[in-house]
């Protein structure tokens, strides 16, 4: 876990207070980068907003969206290996969702050969 995510998980529950706040942190981290969420949390604290969840939700909606693939967590490498297996042997793991060329395929195009 990187330092920014750790900071979000450390500071966030203190500002949001309660289990709903922890749930929201997890949801927000899926759609915005941790630095944007940390900035929103700190702004809510500094401004002493009455409803921090609503305030942060508004910040999240205007923040740049998180990149889902190719982060340091190794997901890019997983997609690269899946695409290689598909290209060479026509093997696609069922847990990876629809195969390349099928509707709903989640594999980033940069890993598909011929794109």
Secondary structure, 3 states (H helix, E strand, C coil): CCHHHHHHHHHHHHHHCCHHHHHHHHHHHHHECHHHHHHHHHHHHHCCCCCHHHHHHHHHHHCCECCCCCCCCCHHHHHHHHHHHHHHHCCCCHHHCCCCCCCCCCCCHHHCCCC
